[in-house]
Amino acid sequence: MLDWFAWISLETLAVVLSVAYLLLAMKEHSLCWYCAFVSTAIYVWIFGDVSLYMESALNVYYMTMAVYGWYQWQRGGDQQTGLGISCWSVRQHLLAALSIALATGVSGYLLDHNSDAQLPYLDSFTTWASVLTTYMVARKVLENWLYWIVIDGASIYLYLDRELYQTAGLFVFYIVLAVVGYRLWVQHYRQQEGFIDVLNPHAISSSS
């Protein structure tokens, strides 16, 4: 185990960088991905130290997605000038929900029977839902904020159980910011849609 004071200091730094990531993401600022990379690197260590193995693995994925997200926001899209905000179809959301449920069931069962993981099914749910939703953020899918509200609510219980009180508090704040972020992105999307409509009414399409 880490020294208690070092552990608290690392968690505090990760929390500060995570808040910075979210605030910048709300404004569609690509610097958010730098904050995401460093904060998730710290959480890889922290979650492994308290036996939340799926959460630790998730943050390795986050580090990779921080690089991918930065590239997509800076160089993605048909014109390679960065992605605009898009929406998923009902079919895409149903497939997403089914994928999360199946992955949660499989990994939760494996962790429950083959490791000392705590709250394996809840840990698995927040992990797999976050995997998909982080991809949605990287692709600037509008509904990612609604997914985060559900994930963050479940995560609060998970972190309180593991005595990660700062992180649990962070996720309460995340829920508030997710609501604000959704409203901001809706406004941006409507402005973007109106602008595209003037130039080309057929240019708006759902993200794949």
Secondary structure, DSSP 8 states (H G I E B T S, - for coil): ---HHHHHHHHHHHHHHHHHHHHHHHTT-TTHHHHHHHHHHHHHHHHHHTT-HHHHHHHHHHHHHHHHHHHHHHH-TTTTS----B---HHHHHHHHHHHHHHHHHHHHHHHHHS--SSHHHHHHHHHHHHHHHHHHHTTBTTHHHHHHHHHHHHHHHHHHTT-HHHHHHHHHHHHHHHHHHHHHHHHHHHHHHHHHHH-TT------
